[in-house]
Amino acid sequence: MIGLSVLLCGSTFLALRTGKETEGELRIASGSFIEGIRILQKKKGVTLWDLTANRADFESEDRAKLSSVSIALQKSDVVLFANKGVYNLSDKSFTTDSAVRADGKDYKITADSVDFTVASGNIETGGRVKMEGKGFEVEGKGLKAETEKKVKILDDVKAIFHK
Protein backbone atom coordinates (compact mmCIF):
# COMPACT_ATOMS: atom_id res chain seq x y z
CA MET A 1 0.00 0.00 0.00
CA ILE A 2 2.83 2.41 0.89
CA GLY A 3 4.65 1.47 -2.31
CA LEU A 4 1.53 2.20 -4.38
CA SER A 5 1.12 5.60 -2.67
CA VAL A 6 4.78 6.49 -3.35
CA LEU A 7 4.39 5.39 -6.98
CA LEU A 8 1.24 7.53 -7.47
CA CYS A 9 2.81 10.58 -5.79
CA GLY A 10 5.99 10.16 -7.83
CA SER A 11 4.15 9.86 -11.14
CA THR A 12 1.98 12.89 -10.27
CA PHE A 13 5.12 14.90 -9.44
CA LEU A 14 6.75 13.92 -12.73
CA ALA A 15 3.62 14.77 -14.73
CA LEU A 16 3.39 18.20 -13.12
CA ARG A 17 7.13 18.79 -13.42
CA THR A 18 7.15 18.30 -17.20
CA GLY A 19 4.79 21.29 -17.63
CA LYS A 20 2.88 19.54 -20.39
CA GLU A 21 -0.81 20.19 -20.66
CA THR A 22 -3.15 17.27 -20.94
CA GLU A 23 -5.18 17.06 -24.09
CA GLY A 24 -8.68 15.74 -23.84
CA GLU A 25 -12.22 16.57 -22.98
CA LEU A 26 -13.04 18.15 -19.63
CA ARG A 27 -16.17 16.67 -18.04
CA ILE A 28 -17.87 18.82 -15.42
CA ALA A 29 -20.98 17.77 -13.52
CA SER A 30 -23.89 20.05 -12.71
CA GLY A 31 -23.35 21.79 -9.37
CA SER A 32 -19.58 22.06 -9.89
CA PHE A 33 -17.72 25.36 -9.96
CA ILE A 34 -14.34 26.76 -10.96
CA GLU A 35 -12.78 29.88 -9.45
CA GLY A 36 -10.53 32.11 -11.53
CA ILE A 37 -11.54 30.83 -14.97
CA ARG A 38 -10.01 31.96 -18.29
CA ILE A 39 -11.17 30.90 -21.76
CA LEU A 40 -9.14 31.81 -24.86
CA GLN A 41 -10.39 31.52 -28.43
CA LYS A 42 -7.53 31.24 -30.91
CA LYS A 43 -7.37 30.89 -34.66
CA LYS A 44 -4.08 29.89 -36.29
CA GLY A 45 -2.24 30.75 -33.07
CA VAL A 46 -3.70 34.26 -32.82
CA THR A 47 -5.97 35.10 -29.88
CA LEU A 48 -9.39 36.30 -31.07
CA TRP A 49 -10.89 36.85 -27.62
CA ASP A 50 -10.06 36.23 -23.99
CA LEU A 51 -12.81 35.66 -21.40
CA THR A 52 -12.01 35.82 -17.68
CA ALA A 53 -14.36 35.41 -14.71
CA ASN A 54 -13.96 35.19 -10.95
CA ARG A 55 -16.19 32.13 -10.81
CA ALA A 56 -18.05 29.71 -13.09
CA ASP A 57 -20.95 27.74 -11.57
CA PHE A 58 -21.96 24.92 -13.91
CA GLU A 59 -25.70 24.52 -14.40
CA SER A 60 -25.11 21.59 -16.72
CA GLU A 61 -22.22 20.07 -18.65
CA ASP A 62 -22.38 22.82 -21.30
CA ARG A 63 -23.68 25.92 -19.41
CA ALA A 64 -21.87 27.94 -16.77
CA LYS A 65 -23.07 30.98 -14.81
CA LEU A 66 -20.16 33.41 -14.65
CA SER A 67 -19.50 36.22 -12.18
CA SER A 68 -17.27 39.32 -12.58
CA VAL A 69 -16.78 38.75 -16.30
CA SER A 70 -14.50 40.49 -18.78
CA ILE A 71 -14.15 39.63 -22.46
CA ALA A 72 -11.27 41.18 -24.40
CA LEU A 73 -11.87 41.21 -28.17
CA GLN A 74 -8.37 41.62 -29.60
CA LYS A 75 -9.29 42.32 -33.23
CA SER A 76 -11.59 45.25 -32.40
CA ASP A 77 -9.60 46.35 -29.31
CA VAL A 78 -12.70 46.31 -27.07
CA VAL A 79 -13.17 44.93 -23.55
CA LEU A 80 -16.66 43.98 -22.29
CA PHE A 81 -17.38 43.99 -18.54
CA ALA A 82 -20.41 42.42 -16.81
CA ASN A 83 -21.21 41.44 -13.22
CA LYS A 84 -22.75 38.16 -14.34
CA GLY A 85 -23.65 36.14 -17.40
CA VAL A 86 -24.00 32.67 -18.87
CA TYR A 87 -21.42 31.01 -21.12
CA ASN A 88 -22.66 28.17 -23.32
CA LEU A 89 -19.75 25.80 -24.00
CA SER A 90 -21.48 23.88 -26.80
CA ASP A 91 -22.35 26.87 -29.04
CA LYS A 92 -19.64 29.14 -27.57
CA SER A 93 -21.85 32.09 -26.74
CA PHE A 94 -22.05 34.53 -23.84
CA THR A 95 -25.34 36.10 -22.71
CA THR A 96 -26.10 38.46 -19.87
CA ASP A 97 -29.22 40.26 -18.72
CA SER A 98 -27.26 42.52 -16.36
CA ALA A 99 -25.62 45.87 -17.15
CA VAL A 100 -22.67 45.70 -19.54
CA ARG A 101 -19.90 48.16 -20.23
CA ALA A 102 -17.68 48.02 -23.32
CA ASP A 103 -14.51 50.10 -23.39
CA GLY A 104 -12.82 50.86 -26.70
CA LYS A 105 -9.89 53.10 -27.54
CA ASP A 106 -11.95 56.29 -28.05
CA TYR A 107 -15.39 55.34 -26.77
CA LYS A 108 -17.44 53.64 -24.07
CA ILE A 109 -20.72 51.76 -24.57
CA THR A 110 -23.15 50.83 -21.80
CA ALA A 111 -26.11 48.48 -22.32
CA ASP A 112 -28.60 46.73 -20.09
CA SER A 113 -27.90 43.30 -21.65
CA VAL A 114 -25.82 41.64 -24.38
CA ASP A 115 -25.56 38.49 -26.51
CA PHE A 116 -22.08 37.64 -27.85
CA THR A 117 -21.79 34.93 -30.51
CA VAL A 118 -18.24 33.65 -30.77
CA ALA A 119 -18.53 32.07 -34.24
CA SER A 120 -19.48 35.34 -35.91
CA GLY A 121 -17.91 37.73 -33.40
CA ASN A 122 -21.18 39.68 -33.35
CA ILE A 123 -22.59 41.44 -30.31
CA GLU A 124 -26.31 42.24 -30.06
CA THR A 125 -28.81 43.62 -27.59
CA GLY A 126 -32.46 44.59 -27.76
CA GLY A 127 -32.23 46.79 -24.67
CA ARG A 128 -31.22 50.38 -23.95
CA VAL A 129 -27.78 51.47 -25.16
CA LYS A 130 -25.59 54.53 -24.64
CA MET A 131 -22.37 55.23 -26.54
CA GLU A 132 -20.00 58.03 -25.52
CA GLY A 133 -16.88 59.14 -27.32
CA LYS A 134 -14.74 62.16 -28.03
CA GLY A 135 -17.23 64.88 -28.88
CA PHE A 136 -20.41 62.80 -29.03
CA GLU A 137 -23.08 60.85 -27.13
CA VAL A 138 -25.58 58.53 -28.79
CA GLU A 139 -28.45 56.70 -27.06
CA GLY A 140 -31.11 54.35 -28.31
CA LYS A 141 -32.66 50.93 -28.17
CA GLY A 142 -31.04 47.85 -29.64
CA LEU A 143 -27.50 47.41 -30.92
CA LYS A 144 -25.63 45.28 -33.44
CA ALA A 145 -21.84 45.31 -33.48
CA GLU A 146 -19.94 43.34 -36.09
CA THR A 147 -16.30 42.32 -36.28
CA GLU A 148 -15.51 45.07 -38.81
CA LYS A 149 -15.94 47.67 -36.01
CA LYS A 150 -19.41 48.61 -37.28
CA VAL A 151 -21.81 49.53 -34.50
CA LYS A 152 -25.48 50.17 -35.25
CA ILE A 153 -28.01 51.50 -32.76
CA LEU A 154 -31.33 50.28 -34.11
CA ASP A 155 -34.23 52.33 -32.72
CA ASP A 156 -35.20 55.49 -30.84
CA VAL A 157 -31.80 57.08 -31.55
CA LYS A 158 -30.81 60.39 -29.94
CA ALA A 159 -27.43 61.98 -30.62
CA ILE A 160 -25.59 64.92 -29.04
CA PHE A 161 -22.43 66.31 -30.62
CA HIS A 162 -20.05 68.49 -28.60
CA LYS A 163 -17.64 71.08 -29.97
Residue pairs with C-beta under 8 A, 6 or more apart in sequence:
27 61
28 34
28 58
28 61
29 58
29 61
30 58
30 59
30 60
30 61
31 58
32 57
32 58
33 55
33 56
33 57
33 58
34 55
34 56
34 58
34 64
35 54
35 55
36 54
36 55
37 51
37 52
37 53
37 55
37 56
37 64
37 66
38 50
38 51
38 52
39 50
39 51
39 52
39 87
40 47
40 49
40 50
40 51
41 47
41 48
41 49
41 50
41 51
41 92
41 118
42 48
46 74
47 74
48 73
48 74
48 75
48 121
49 71
49 72
49 73
49 74
49 118
49 121
50 71
50 72
50 74
51 66
51 69
51 70
51 71
51 87
51 94
52 69
52 70
52 71
53 66
53 67
53 68
53 69
53 70
53 87
54 67
54 68
55 66
55 67
55 68
56 64
56 65
56 66
56 87
57 64
57 65
57 67
58 64
58 65
59 65
59 86
61 89
62 88
62 89
62 90
63 86
63 87
63 88
63 89
64 86
64 87
64 89
65 84
65 85
65 86
66 84
66 85
66 86
66 87
66 94
67 83
67 84
68 83
69 80
69 81
69 82
69 83
69 84
69 85
69 94
69 96
70 79
70 80
70 81
70 82
71 79
71 80
71 94
71 116
72 78
72 79
73 79
73 80
73 121
75 121
75 147
76 104
76 147
76 149
77 104
77 105
78 102
78 103
78 104
79 102
79 103
80 100
80 101
80 102
80 114
80 116
80 123
81 100
81 101
81 102
81 103
82 96
82 98
82 99
82 100
82 101
82 114
83 98
83 99
84 96
84 98
85 94
85 95
85 96
85 98
86 94
86 95
86 96
87 93
87 94
88 94
88 95
91 117
91 119
92 117
92 118
92 119
93 115
93 116
93 117
93 118
94 114
94 115
94 116
94 118
95 113
95 114
95 115
95 116
96 113
96 114
97 112
97 113
98 112
98 113
99 110
99 111
99 112
100 110
100 111
100 112
100 113
100 114
100 125
101 108
101 109
101 110
102 108
102 109
102 110
102 111
102 123
106 133
106 134
107 131
107 132
107 133
107 134
108 131
108 132
108 133
109 129
109 130
109 131
109 132
109 143
109 151
110 129
110 130
111 125
111 127
111 128
111 129
111 130
111 143
112 125
112 127
112 128
112 129
113 125
113 126
113 127
114 123
114 124
114 125
115 123
115 124
115 125
116 122
116 123
117 123
117 124
120 146
120 147
121 146
121 147
122 144
122 145
122 146
122 147
123 143
123 144
123 145
124 142
124 143
124 144
124 145
125 142
125 143
126 141
126 142
127 141
127 142
128 139
128 140
128 141
129 139
129 140
129 141
129 142
129 143
129 153
130 137
130 138
130 139
131 137
131 138
131 139
131 151
131 153
132 138
135 161
135 162
135 163
136 159
136 160
136 161
136 162
137 159
137 160
137 162
138 153
138 157
138 158
138 159
138 160
139 153
139 157
139 158
139 159
140 153
140 154
140 155
140 156
140 157
140 158
141 153
141 154
141 155
141 156
142 153
142 154
142 155
143 151
143 152
143 153
143 154
144 151
144 152
144 154
145 151
145 152
